[in-house]
Amino acid sequence: MAASVLSFARNLCWRRICEIRPVQPVCIPSIHLHMTAATMQVSQKDFEKAQEQLKLLKNDPGNETKLKLYALFKQATEGPCNSPKPGMLDFVKKAKWDAWNSLGSLSQDNARQEYTKLVSSLISAESAGEKKDASSKESSHGGYETLIVTTDNNITKIMFNRPDKKNAINRKMYREIINALQEAAKDDSTIAVVTGNGEYYTSGNDLNNFSNVQPSEMKKMAKDAAELLKEFVGSFIEFPKPLIAVVNGPAIGISVTLLGLFDIVYASDKATFHTPFSQLGQSPEGCSSYLFPKIMGSAKSLAVSKQLLRNIEKEKLHAVNSQECEVLIERWLSDECLNALVTFFQRKSKL
């Protein structure tokens, strides 16, 4: 009896196994096909999205990357390269053909995925770069009382910051400008810009530097001031990077004479330049006695120097002036000059 029950149980299990087995081959392919179709659909959707994202790139990814993107796009949309090879002298088309042909038999699905992945990496890299720029956009340099010193996009800006005193340079500012230039010379900035806060660039020396000095201290004061001035001007002479002045308003005294030591000077429409040395009983400084005649020529020298130079060559200058005028009379009456004038006015009337 036990043997017959055991035999019956075995036959029952075997029949159930046989009934279940055929179901498995039918279900597995169905699930696989469904997943493959979904994957292809997502891949195509991502591929189209990547094409739109590529248009939003702000920076040029470079020729090598652009060729790779072109090749992957062609492979994804048309399959392996089947175009005839361009001629050797058609450099652009040959570069594109070589990039596409190098992908060989890469499937269109894989090409779409590679294209999408590459665009995504470019977007991520650009976004990370923007975040980095934003986080380090501007850094302030502390410890200054008379200046505002900042670094932004590799440019160090040194701003005179005594607007209530028209940015007049007192002893404290002299020392801080020296320190700011020395720091800017050593930091990672590329150039340095000097400007003023408020309406004035700077009104020059703060005359309070010379007040409240006892007669017995005058000689020491003058010596100390000269040493400070020498170091101050020396810091501009020794500055190793491009130095730019942005003259935002009136500039007076030493702020003008120093401009000869800058590499570039920009002046706003509110900028004026004044060097009242004679009025104050002083002489030029900031190497202007050497640089200004070199930059501006003898026509802008001091009055005494101008008289000395002009007296030597006055007769020669008068002779040259007379000769130029005689030649101009001849030119003004020539047919060539008259024809040129007629042509000029005819062209002007048509505008």
Residue frames as qw, qx, qy, qz and C-alpha x, y, z in Angstrom:
[[0.000, 0.885, 0.465, 0.000, 0.00, 0.00, 0.00],
 [0.315, -0.795, 0.111, 0.506, 2.81, 2.38, 0.93],
 [0.426, -0.147, 0.598, 0.662, 4.62, 1.58, -2.34],
 [0.243, 0.593, 0.661, 0.391, 1.56, 2.34, -4.45],
 [0.123, -0.938, -0.260, 0.194, 0.99, 5.67, -2.65],
 [0.400, -0.609, 0.324, 0.604, 4.64, 6.63, -3.23],
 [0.392, 0.146, 0.684, 0.597, 4.37, 5.74, -6.91],
 [0.118, 0.801, 0.566, 0.155, 1.20, 7.78, -7.29],
 [0.241, -0.889, -0.046, 0.385, 2.83, 10.81, -5.66],
 [0.426, -0.350, 0.500, 0.668, 5.86, 10.57, -8.00],
 [0.308, 0.421, 0.699, 0.489, 3.65, 10.39, -11.10],
 [0.025, -0.905, -0.420, 0.060, 1.63, 13.40, -9.92],
 [0.319, -0.767, 0.167, 0.531, 4.76, 15.55, -9.40],
 [0.433, -0.091, 0.628, 0.640, 6.17, 14.56, -12.78],
 [0.232, 0.654, 0.644, 0.323, 2.94, 15.51, -14.56],
 [0.128, -0.944, -0.215, 0.216, 2.91, 18.91, -12.83],
 [0.408, -0.551, 0.378, 0.623, 6.53, 19.55, -13.78],
 [0.370, 0.207, 0.702, 0.573, 5.72, 18.67, -17.38],
 [0.090, 0.826, 0.544, 0.121, 2.72, 21.00, -17.32],
 [0.246, -0.896, -0.034, 0.368, 4.76, 23.92, -15.89],
 [0.576, -0.277, 0.428, 0.639, 7.89, 23.58, -18.08],
 [0.400, 0.480, 0.542, 0.561, 6.37, 24.64, -21.43],
 [0.070, -0.947, -0.312, 0.021, 5.20, 27.90, -19.90],
 [0.495, -0.670, 0.141, 0.535, 8.72, 29.16, -19.14],
 [0.461, 0.017, 0.489, 0.740, 10.08, 29.42, -22.74],
 [0.117, 0.725, 0.540, 0.412, 7.02, 31.43, -23.75],
 [0.308, -0.916, -0.230, 0.119, 7.21, 34.00, -20.89],
 [0.583, -0.484, 0.177, 0.628, 10.96, 34.73, -20.97],
 [0.385, 0.220, 0.451, 0.775, 11.18, 35.90, -24.62],
 [0.062, -0.816, -0.482, -0.312, 8.11, 38.09, -24.11],
 [0.449, -0.838, -0.096, 0.296, 9.69, 39.91, -21.14],
 [0.581, -0.256, 0.325, 0.701, 12.99, 40.26, -23.01],
 [0.285, 0.482, 0.511, 0.652, 11.36, 41.79, -26.07],
 [0.209, -0.899, -0.366, -0.114, 9.39, 44.21, -23.91],
 [0.532, -0.708, 0.058, 0.460, 12.54, 45.38, -22.07],
 [0.527, -0.001, 0.424, 0.737, 14.52, 45.78, -25.32],
 [0.136, 0.694, 0.492, 0.508, 11.82, 47.94, -26.89],
 [0.351, -0.908, -0.216, 0.075, 11.65, 50.13, -23.78],
 [0.602, -0.477, 0.204, 0.608, 15.44, 50.50, -23.75],
 [0.418, 0.282, 0.479, 0.718, 15.48, 51.51, -27.42],
 [0.049, -0.845, -0.433, -0.310, 12.72, 54.03, -26.79],
 [0.470, -0.835, -0.045, 0.283, 14.57, 55.63, -23.88],
 [0.610, -0.213, 0.343, 0.681, 17.82, 55.64, -25.85],
 [0.287, 0.527, 0.483, 0.638, 16.20, 57.45, -28.79],
 [0.234, -0.913, -0.310, -0.121, 14.57, 59.94, -26.43],
 [0.575, -0.671, 0.104, 0.456, 17.89, 60.64, -24.69],
 [0.562, 0.096, 0.431, 0.699, 19.58, 60.95, -28.06],
 [0.119, 0.740, 0.419, 0.512, 17.12, 63.63, -29.19],
 [0.417, -0.893, -0.148, 0.082, 17.46, 65.43, -25.86],
 [0.664, -0.379, 0.217, 0.607, 21.25, 65.39, -26.20],
 [0.419, 0.427, 0.410, 0.688, 20.97, 67.10, -29.59],
 [0.141, -0.892, -0.276, -0.329, 19.01, 69.93, -27.97],
 [0.621, -0.734, 0.004, 0.277, 21.41, 70.19, -25.05],
 [0.689, 0.015, 0.251, 0.680, 24.35, 70.46, -27.42],
 [0.209, 0.713, 0.301, 0.598, 22.91, 73.69, -28.81],
 [0.408, -0.893, -0.136, -0.134, 23.00, 75.19, -25.30],
 [0.782, -0.226, -0.046, 0.579, 26.75, 74.81, -24.86],
 [0.007, -0.984, -0.004, 0.177, 28.37, 78.21, -24.33],
 [0.265, -0.708, 0.568, 0.324, 31.96, 77.14, -24.91],
 [0.701, 0.506, -0.436, -0.249, 33.45, 75.65, -28.06],
 [0.901, -0.336, 0.272, -0.034, 34.38, 72.04, -27.20],
 [0.246, -0.595, 0.657, 0.392, 37.20, 72.02, -29.75],
 [0.555, 0.427, -0.501, -0.509, 37.63, 70.48, -33.18],
 [0.174, 0.190, -0.966, 0.039, 38.52, 67.00, -31.93],
 [0.260, 0.244, 0.782, -0.511, 35.36, 66.73, -29.84],
 [0.528, 0.479, 0.037, -0.701, 33.21, 68.23, -32.61],
 [0.429, 0.360, -0.740, -0.372, 34.53, 65.62, -35.05],
 [0.027, -0.004, -0.973, 0.229, 33.71, 62.86, -32.57],
 [0.394, 0.376, 0.514, -0.663, 30.19, 64.22, -32.09],
 [0.521, 0.470, -0.325, -0.634, 29.72, 64.40, -35.87],
 [0.305, 0.250, -0.903, -0.169, 30.90, 60.82, -36.35],
 [0.110, 0.154, 0.899, -0.396, 28.68, 59.44, -33.58],
 [0.469, 0.434, 0.249, -0.727, 25.66, 61.34, -34.92],
 [0.514, 0.419, -0.540, -0.519, 26.18, 59.98, -38.44],
 [0.199, 0.126, -0.971, 0.045, 26.70, 56.45, -37.09],
 [0.232, 0.240, 0.747, -0.575, 23.57, 56.73, -34.92],
 [0.513, 0.514, 0.188, -0.661, 21.36, 58.01, -37.73],
 [0.646, 0.561, -0.350, -0.381, 22.81, 56.35, -40.83],
 [0.983, -0.094, 0.133, 0.079, 24.88, 53.43, -39.58],
 [0.683, -0.326, 0.336, 0.561, 28.48, 52.63, -40.59],
 [0.085, 0.690, -0.271, -0.666, 30.21, 54.96, -43.04],
 [0.682, 0.319, 0.626, 0.202, 29.29, 54.16, -46.64],
 [0.310, 0.927, 0.014, -0.212, 30.23, 57.45, -48.36],
 [0.799, 0.428, -0.069, 0.418, 33.13, 57.65, -50.82],
 [0.600, -0.485, -0.088, 0.630, 36.36, 58.96, -49.35],
 [0.209, 0.966, 0.058, -0.138, 36.88, 62.70, -50.14],
 [0.674, 0.587, -0.187, 0.409, 39.97, 63.95, -51.90],
 [0.678, -0.207, -0.325, 0.626, 43.15, 64.64, -49.93],
 [0.201, 0.210, -0.019, 0.957, 42.89, 68.40, -50.50],
 [0.462, -0.569, -0.297, -0.611, 39.35, 68.62, -49.11],
 [0.225, 0.257, -0.741, 0.578, 40.64, 68.77, -45.54],
 [0.460, -0.141, 0.388, -0.786, 37.35, 69.41, -43.73],
 [0.867, 0.076, -0.152, -0.469, 35.33, 66.69, -45.45],
 [0.672, 0.281, -0.669, 0.147, 38.24, 64.25, -45.16],
 [0.007, -0.267, 0.699, -0.663, 38.52, 64.88, -41.41],
 [0.669, -0.045, 0.251, -0.698, 34.78, 64.24, -41.00],
 [0.858, 0.215, -0.382, -0.267, 34.92, 61.11, -43.17],
 [0.447, 0.327, -0.755, 0.351, 37.91, 59.73, -41.23],
 [0.270, -0.210, 0.605, -0.719, 36.13, 60.33, -37.89],
 [0.804, 0.069, 0.084, -0.584, 32.97, 58.58, -39.07],
 [0.794, 0.323, -0.504, -0.106, 34.81, 55.73, -40.76],
 [0.172, 0.418, -0.775, 0.443, 36.89, 55.10, -37.62],
 [0.604, -0.183, 0.445, -0.636, 33.75, 53.93, -35.78],
 [0.037, 0.160, -0.969, -0.184, 33.67, 50.83, -37.96],
 [0.397, -0.302, -0.782, -0.375, 30.70, 48.55, -37.30],
 [0.033, 0.102, 0.619, -0.778, 29.56, 50.23, -34.09],
 [0.011, 0.552, 0.822, 0.141, 25.80, 49.69, -33.83],
 [0.065, -0.592, -0.229, -0.770, 23.39, 52.59, -34.09],
 [0.636, -0.695, -0.317, -0.105, 22.12, 51.92, -30.56],
 [0.729, -0.359, -0.115, 0.571, 25.64, 52.09, -29.14],
 [0.347, 0.309, 0.148, 0.873, 26.40, 55.19, -31.21],
 [0.303, -0.734, -0.291, -0.534, 23.32, 56.92, -29.74],
 [0.732, -0.626, -0.218, 0.156, 24.43, 55.98, -26.25],
 [0.661, -0.103, 0.002, 0.743, 28.00, 57.19, -26.85],
 [0.125, 0.528, 0.233, 0.807, 26.74, 60.45, -28.35],
 [0.490, -0.756, -0.282, -0.331, 24.41, 61.03, -25.40],
 [0.780, -0.469, -0.159, 0.383, 27.15, 60.21, -22.91],
 [0.533, 0.132, 0.069, 0.833, 29.62, 62.61, -24.59],
 [0.090, -0.646, -0.231, -0.722, 27.13, 65.50, -24.66],
 [0.655, -0.699, -0.273, -0.087, 26.27, 64.86, -21.02],
 [0.741, -0.285, -0.101, 0.599, 29.96, 65.01, -20.04],
 [0.310, 0.351, 0.138, 0.873, 30.37, 68.33, -21.91],
 [0.350, -0.724, -0.277, -0.526, 27.32, 69.83, -20.17],
 [0.759, -0.588, -0.225, 0.165, 28.54, 68.63, -16.76],
 [0.658, -0.050, -0.034, 0.751, 32.05, 69.98, -17.32],
 [0.102, 0.502, 0.172, 0.841, 30.74, 73.39, -18.39],
 [0.530, -0.722, -0.288, -0.339, 28.34, 73.54, -15.45],
 [0.784, -0.436, -0.185, 0.402, 31.12, 72.63, -13.01],
 [0.495, 0.179, 0.046, 0.849, 33.31, 75.33, -14.54],
 [0.152, -0.652, -0.229, -0.707, 30.57, 77.94, -14.12],
 [0.690, -0.674, -0.257, -0.056, 30.05, 76.95, -10.49],
 [0.741, -0.210, -0.100, 0.629, 33.78, 77.20, -9.87],
 [0.261, 0.387, 0.122, 0.876, 33.90, 80.64, -11.48],
 [0.385, -0.716, -0.274, -0.514, 30.90, 81.76, -9.45],
 [0.768, -0.572, -0.232, 0.174, 32.37, 80.50, -6.19],
 [0.621, -0.330, 0.055, 0.709, 35.72, 82.19, -6.82],
 [0.333, 0.797, 0.339, 0.372, 34.35, 85.15, -8.74],
 [0.084, 0.799, -0.188, 0.565, 35.63, 87.77, -6.36],
 [0.734, -0.376, -0.415, 0.384, 37.84, 87.57, -3.32],
 [0.105, -0.951, 0.038, -0.290, 38.50, 90.49, -1.02],
 [0.627, 0.182, -0.457, 0.604, 41.84, 91.26, 0.55],
 [0.471, -0.827, -0.304, -0.033, 41.36, 92.34, 4.14],
 [0.672, -0.393, -0.108, 0.619, 43.51, 94.47, 6.41],
 [0.304, 0.261, 0.199, 0.894, 43.27, 97.74, 4.45],
 [0.048, -0.633, -0.504, 0.586, 41.80, 100.96, 5.86],
 [0.132, 0.645, -0.111, -0.745, 42.31, 103.34, 2.94],
 [0.246, 0.296, -0.729, -0.567, 41.93, 100.90, 0.04],
 [0.856, 0.118, 0.347, -0.364, 39.52, 98.30, -1.30],
 [0.096, 0.494, -0.809, -0.305, 41.55, 95.45, -2.82],
 [0.836, 0.147, 0.408, -0.336, 39.77, 92.62, -4.64],
 [0.086, -0.309, 0.830, 0.456, 40.64, 89.89, -7.12],
 [0.691, 0.419, 0.404, -0.429, 38.12, 88.97, -9.80],
 [0.835, 0.532, 0.138, 0.032, 38.78, 86.81, -12.89],
 [0.799, -0.006, 0.059, 0.599, 42.55, 87.01, -12.36],
 [0.210, 0.661, 0.035, 0.719, 42.45, 90.82, -12.14],
 [0.443, -0.454, -0.495, 0.594, 43.52, 92.50, -8.90],
 [0.039, 0.784, 0.258, 0.563, 41.81, 95.86, -8.41],
 [0.427, -0.271, -0.405, 0.762, 43.32, 98.40, -6.05],
 [0.043, -0.769, -0.426, -0.475, 40.78, 101.13, -5.30],
 [0.149, 0.191, -0.370, 0.897, 41.57, 104.33, -3.41],
 [0.396, -0.576, -0.694, -0.171, 38.94, 104.47, -0.68],
 [0.211, -0.406, -0.405, 0.792, 38.84, 107.87, 1.01],
 [0.162, 0.591, 0.577, 0.539, 35.94, 109.33, -0.98],
 [0.257, -0.900, -0.339, 0.096, 35.07, 111.84, 1.75],
 [0.378, -0.722, 0.231, 0.532, 38.61, 113.25, 1.38],
 [0.580, 0.741, -0.192, -0.280, 38.58, 113.08, -2.43],
 [0.978, 0.070, -0.022, 0.198, 40.88, 110.05, -2.07],
 [0.080, 0.887, -0.407, 0.205, 43.74, 112.26, -0.90],
 [0.853, 0.108, -0.453, 0.234, 46.82, 110.14, -0.20],
 [0.436, -0.815, 0.299, -0.236, 47.92, 110.27, 3.43],
 [0.026, -0.583, 0.809, -0.070, 50.86, 108.40, 4.93],
 [0.638, -0.012, 0.718, -0.279, 48.66, 105.38, 5.73],
 [0.785, 0.550, 0.166, -0.232, 47.49, 105.13, 2.11],
 [0.309, 0.753, -0.574, -0.088, 51.05, 105.46, 0.83],
 [0.248, -0.388, 0.875, -0.150, 52.08, 102.46, 2.90],
 [0.694, 0.211, 0.617, -0.306, 48.97, 100.42, 2.02],
 [0.678, 0.674, -0.128, -0.265, 49.41, 101.02, -1.72],
 [0.132, 0.628, -0.767, -0.007, 52.99, 99.73, -1.43],
 [0.428, -0.138, 0.857, -0.252, 51.74, 96.62, 0.37],
 [0.737, 0.437, 0.351, -0.378, 48.88, 96.06, -2.10],
 [0.555, 0.704, -0.391, -0.208, 51.28, 96.21, -5.08],
 [0.033, -0.493, 0.864, -0.098, 53.69, 93.82, -3.38],
 [0.586, 0.082, 0.738, -0.324, 50.85, 91.34, -2.72],
 [0.720, 0.590, 0.121, -0.345, 49.50, 91.65, -6.25],
 [0.298, 0.696, -0.632, -0.168, 52.99, 91.01, -7.62],
 [0.100, -0.303, 0.938, -0.137, 53.04, 87.62, -5.88],
 [0.633, 0.186, 0.584, -0.473, 49.43, 86.41, -6.22],
 [0.500, 0.185, 0.795, 0.290, 47.84, 84.44, -9.09],
 [0.368, 0.815, 0.263, -0.362, 46.34, 87.49, -10.80],
 [0.695, 0.379, 0.345, 0.505, 47.37, 88.37, -14.34],
 [0.232, 0.528, 0.071, 0.814, 47.10, 92.15, -14.22],
 [0.247, -0.496, -0.543, 0.631, 46.47, 94.90, -11.67],
 [0.053, 0.684, 0.397, 0.610, 44.08, 97.84, -12.02],
 [0.255, -0.287, -0.428, 0.818, 44.24, 101.05, -9.97],
 [0.098, -0.594, -0.463, -0.650, 41.19, 103.29, -9.69],
 [0.034, -0.133, 0.455, -0.880, 39.31, 105.50, -7.24],
 [0.122, -0.523, -0.838, 0.093, 36.13, 105.12, -5.24],
 [0.004, -0.764, -0.370, 0.529, 33.68, 107.98, -5.62],
 [0.412, 0.896, 0.133, -0.101, 33.92, 111.10, -7.78],
 [0.039, 0.872, -0.475, -0.107, 37.70, 111.52, -7.63],
 [0.837, 0.279, -0.426, 0.199, 40.49, 109.29, -8.86],
 [0.639, -0.493, -0.314, 0.501, 42.64, 110.96, -6.20],
 [0.045, 0.990, 0.057, 0.120, 43.35, 114.56, -5.29],
 [0.526, 0.578, -0.425, 0.457, 47.01, 113.76, -4.71],
 [0.408, 0.067, -0.650, 0.637, 48.90, 114.38, -1.51],
 [0.430, -0.783, -0.447, -0.046, 46.87, 114.96, 1.61],
 [0.222, 0.697, -0.240, 0.639, 48.30, 118.30, 2.75],
 [0.684, -0.672, 0.097, -0.265, 47.67, 117.23, 6.33],
 [0.922, 0.032, -0.152, 0.356, 50.83, 115.16, 5.87],
 [0.479, 0.364, -0.173, 0.780, 52.74, 118.43, 6.27],
 [0.339, -0.738, -0.051, -0.582, 50.69, 119.98, 9.07],
 [0.733, -0.657, 0.079, -0.158, 51.44, 120.08, 12.79],
 [0.855, 0.134, -0.168, 0.472, 55.17, 119.76, 12.23],
 [0.415, -0.851, 0.010, 0.321, 57.43, 121.66, 14.60],
 [0.345, 0.885, -0.307, -0.050, 60.23, 123.75, 13.05],
 [0.301, -0.614, 0.730, -0.006, 62.81, 121.54, 14.70],
 [0.679, 0.054, 0.731, -0.037, 61.28, 118.47, 13.03],
 [0.576, 0.703, -0.040, -0.414, 61.05, 119.87, 9.50],
 [0.202, 0.616, -0.729, -0.219, 64.34, 118.39, 8.31],
 [0.280, -0.095, 0.947, -0.124, 63.48, 114.91, 9.64],
 [0.596, 0.473, 0.485, -0.431, 59.95, 115.13, 8.23],
 [0.499, 0.710, -0.294, -0.401, 61.26, 116.02, 4.79],
 [0.063, 0.463, -0.878, -0.102, 63.80, 113.19, 4.88],
 [0.403, 0.102, 0.872, -0.258, 61.21, 110.62, 6.04],
 [0.603, 0.592, 0.263, -0.466, 58.69, 111.80, 3.44],
 [0.381, 0.669, -0.535, -0.348, 61.31, 111.52, 0.70],
 [0.115, -0.265, 0.957, -0.018, 62.18, 107.98, 1.76],
 [0.511, 0.332, 0.709, -0.355, 58.51, 106.98, 1.76],
 [0.549, 0.697, -0.037, -0.460, 57.99, 108.60, -1.65],
 [0.177, 0.571, -0.760, -0.253, 61.06, 106.85, -3.05],
 [0.256, -0.024, 0.960, -0.114, 59.77, 103.47, -1.86],
 [0.533, 0.514, 0.471, -0.479, 56.26, 104.28, -3.09],
 [0.507, 0.697, -0.285, -0.419, 57.37, 105.17, -6.61],
 [0.008, 0.456, -0.883, -0.112, 59.80, 102.24, -6.56],
 [0.494, 0.140, 0.820, -0.254, 56.91, 99.81, -6.01],
 [0.639, 0.658, 0.163, -0.363, 55.38, 100.98, -9.30],
 [0.273, 0.714, -0.596, -0.245, 58.73, 100.77, -11.11],
 [0.106, -0.326, 0.938, -0.044, 59.30, 97.20, -9.88],
 [0.717, 0.178, 0.456, -0.496, 55.77, 95.89, -10.42],
 [0.274, -0.242, 0.841, 0.400, 56.22, 92.86, -12.71],
 [0.332, 0.464, 0.816, 0.093, 52.72, 92.51, -14.21],
 [0.085, 0.486, 0.409, 0.768, 50.74, 94.74, -16.58],
 [0.142, -0.444, -0.517, 0.717, 49.55, 97.75, -14.60],
 [0.044, 0.540, 0.562, 0.625, 46.44, 99.65, -15.70],
 [0.007, 0.238, 0.396, -0.887, 45.07, 102.94, -14.41],
 [0.026, -0.619, -0.697, -0.362, 41.34, 103.60, -14.72],
 [0.110, -0.067, -0.239, 0.962, 41.03, 107.33, -14.03],
 [0.049, -0.587, -0.805, -0.074, 37.39, 107.68, -13.03],
 [0.104, -0.950, -0.294, 0.011, 37.50, 111.37, -12.11],
 [0.117, 0.939, -0.262, 0.187, 39.85, 114.27, -11.36],
 [0.888, -0.126, -0.126, 0.423, 43.50, 113.33, -10.84],
 [0.032, -0.971, 0.143, -0.187, 45.86, 115.77, -9.17],
 [0.304, -0.788, 0.531, -0.065, 49.56, 115.90, -8.35],
 [0.228, -0.426, 0.871, 0.084, 51.38, 112.64, -7.83],
 [0.673, 0.282, 0.658, -0.186, 48.42, 110.62, -9.14],
 [0.598, 0.780, -0.017, -0.183, 49.07, 112.29, -12.51],
 [0.103, 0.773, -0.620, -0.090, 52.85, 112.11, -12.50],
 [0.528, -0.240, 0.811, -0.073, 52.71, 108.37, -11.69],
 [0.792, 0.453, 0.256, -0.321, 50.69, 107.62, -14.82],
 [0.419, 0.716, -0.531, -0.172, 53.90, 107.45, -16.85],
 [0.148, -0.381, 0.903, -0.135, 54.76, 104.25, -14.94],
 [0.717, 0.220, 0.543, -0.378, 51.51, 102.50, -15.94],
 [0.357, -0.005, 0.797, 0.488, 51.33, 100.28, -19.01],
 [0.024, -0.506, -0.642, -0.575, 47.85, 101.48, -20.00],
 [0.041, 0.249, 0.428, -0.868, 45.79, 104.47, -18.83],
 [0.046, -0.561, -0.722, -0.402, 42.01, 104.67, -19.35],
 [0.001, 0.123, 0.300, -0.946, 40.24, 107.94, -18.59],
 [0.147, 0.633, 0.757, -0.072, 36.50, 108.44, -18.19],
 [0.173, 0.677, 0.319, 0.640, 34.73, 111.53, -19.56],
 [0.432, -0.883, -0.146, -0.115, 34.83, 112.91, -16.00],
 [0.793, -0.265, -0.012, 0.548, 38.61, 112.64, -15.69],
 [0.198, 0.955, -0.119, 0.183, 40.79, 115.76, -15.48],
 [0.839, -0.044, -0.161, 0.517, 44.55, 116.04, -14.93],
 [0.059, -0.954, 0.067, -0.285, 46.25, 118.75, -12.90],
 [0.793, -0.083, -0.267, 0.542, 49.82, 119.13, -11.67],
 [0.104, -0.960, -0.085, -0.245, 49.98, 122.27, -9.50],
 [0.788, -0.129, -0.209, 0.564, 53.69, 122.10, -8.69],
 [0.279, 0.399, -0.039, 0.873, 54.40, 125.81, -9.24],
 [0.427, -0.669, -0.174, -0.583, 51.44, 126.88, -7.11],
 [0.834, -0.543, -0.094, -0.023, 52.65, 124.72, -4.24],
 [0.060, -0.861, 0.503, -0.045, 56.33, 125.56, -4.66],
 [0.781, -0.241, 0.575, 0.042, 57.22, 121.96, -5.42],
 [0.184, 0.509, -0.689, -0.482, 58.94, 120.07, -8.22],
 [0.820, 0.125, -0.358, -0.429, 57.78, 117.06, -10.29],
 [0.413, -0.374, 0.810, -0.184, 57.99, 113.53, -8.91],
 [0.823, 0.223, 0.461, -0.244, 57.01, 110.00, -9.92],
 [0.544, -0.094, 0.610, 0.569, 59.74, 109.99, -12.62],
 [0.421, 0.800, 0.421, -0.071, 57.61, 112.44, -14.61],
 [0.023, -0.865, 0.284, 0.413, 60.58, 114.76, -15.27],
 [0.220, -0.344, 0.818, 0.405, 62.03, 111.91, -17.36],
 [0.338, 0.293, 0.888, 0.108, 58.95, 110.07, -18.63],
 [0.322, 0.764, 0.403, -0.386, 56.63, 112.92, -19.62],
 [0.176, 0.722, -0.389, -0.545, 59.02, 114.44, -22.20],
 [0.151, -0.188, 0.922, 0.303, 59.60, 110.92, -23.59],
 [0.285, 0.453, 0.841, -0.085, 55.88, 110.21, -23.81],
 [0.239, 0.846, 0.390, -0.274, 54.55, 113.63, -24.81],
 [0.587, 0.495, 0.173, 0.617, 57.53, 115.15, -26.57],
 [0.354, -0.059, -0.197, 0.912, 59.10, 118.53, -26.02],
 [0.187, -0.472, -0.344, -0.790, 55.83, 120.32, -26.80],
 [0.650, -0.632, -0.328, -0.264, 54.50, 119.25, -23.36],
 [0.619, 0.008, -0.459, 0.638, 57.71, 119.95, -21.35],
 [0.303, -0.720, -0.377, 0.497, 57.87, 122.44, -18.50],
 [0.251, 0.957, 0.143, -0.033, 57.81, 126.11, -19.53],
 [0.264, -0.812, 0.434, 0.286, 61.51, 126.69, -18.81],
 [0.575, -0.121, 0.734, 0.340, 62.58, 123.63, -20.80],
 [0.519, 0.674, 0.514, 0.108, 60.28, 124.62, -23.64],
 [0.110, 0.979, -0.076, -0.155, 61.79, 128.08, -23.91],
 [0.396, -0.611, 0.607, 0.318, 65.32, 126.68, -23.88],
 [0.583, 0.137, 0.746, 0.290, 64.58, 124.14, -26.63],
 [0.422, 0.797, 0.429, 0.053, 62.58, 126.56, -28.78],
 [0.056, -0.929, 0.195, 0.309, 65.18, 129.36, -28.61],
 [0.457, -0.386, 0.684, 0.418, 67.82, 127.05, -30.07],
 [0.323, 0.189, 0.815, 0.442, 65.71, 126.00, -33.06],
 [0.258, 0.684, 0.404, -0.550, 63.32, 128.94, -33.42],
 [0.206, 0.605, -0.390, -0.663, 64.79, 130.22, -36.71],
 [0.008, 0.117, -0.938, -0.328, 64.77, 126.72, -38.20],
 [0.204, 0.453, 0.834, -0.240, 61.16, 126.17, -37.17],
 [0.282, 0.707, 0.130, -0.635, 60.09, 129.47, -38.77],
 [0.145, 0.462, -0.659, -0.576, 61.89, 128.52, -42.00],
 [0.068, 0.118, 0.983, 0.120, 60.19, 125.11, -42.09],
 [0.243, 0.591, 0.617, -0.460, 56.81, 126.71, -41.39],
 [0.263, 0.663, -0.174, -0.679, 57.27, 129.20, -44.26],
 [0.093, 0.287, -0.843, -0.444, 58.33, 126.45, -46.67],
 [0.164, 0.303, 0.932, -0.110, 55.32, 124.29, -45.74],
 [0.293, 0.672, 0.374, -0.568, 52.98, 127.19, -46.39],
 [0.217, 0.565, -0.468, -0.643, 54.52, 127.90, -49.83],
 [0.033, 0.068, -0.962, -0.264, 54.13, 124.24, -50.83],
 [0.213, 0.453, 0.796, -0.339, 50.55, 124.18, -49.55],
 [0.321, 0.630, 0.018, -0.707, 49.64, 127.17, -51.75],
 [0.228, 0.372, -0.740, -0.512, 50.89, 125.27, -54.79],
 [0.022, 0.123, 0.992, -0.016, 49.02, 122.11, -53.75],
 [0.272, 0.515, 0.583, -0.565, 45.75, 123.90, -53.06],
 [0.391, 0.640, -0.141, -0.646, 45.82, 125.37, -56.62],
 [0.039, -0.276, 0.887, 0.369, 46.77, 122.14, -58.39],
 [0.644, 0.017, -0.446, -0.621, 44.30, 120.15, -60.55],
 [0.501, -0.026, -0.855, 0.133, 44.97, 117.05, -58.46],
 [0.044, -0.145, -0.648, 0.746, 43.91, 118.77, -55.27],
 [0.439, 0.129, -0.008, -0.889, 40.83, 120.37, -56.87],
 [0.630, 0.027, -0.660, -0.408, 39.70, 117.05, -58.36],
 [0.365, -0.086, -0.852, 0.365, 40.16, 115.35, -55.00],
 [0.155, 0.151, 0.446, -0.869, 38.01, 118.01, -53.31],
 [0.567, 0.099, -0.290, -0.764, 35.25, 117.68, -55.94],
 [0.584, -0.009, -0.803, -0.118, 35.26, 113.88, -55.52],
 [0.178, -0.087, -0.759, 0.620, 35.09, 114.21, -51.73],
 [0.324, 0.171, 0.275, -0.889, 32.07, 116.52, -51.75],
 [0.615, 0.090, -0.505, -0.598, 30.25, 114.46, -54.42],
 [0.497, -0.056, -0.857, 0.124, 30.71, 111.32, -52.29],
 [0.031, -0.126, -0.626, 0.769, 29.58, 113.17, -49.17],
 [0.445, 0.099, -0.035, -0.889, 26.41, 114.46, -50.89],
 [0.633, 0.006, -0.670, -0.387, 25.36, 110.87, -51.70],
 [0.265, -0.019, -0.862, 0.431, 25.58, 109.72, -48.09]]
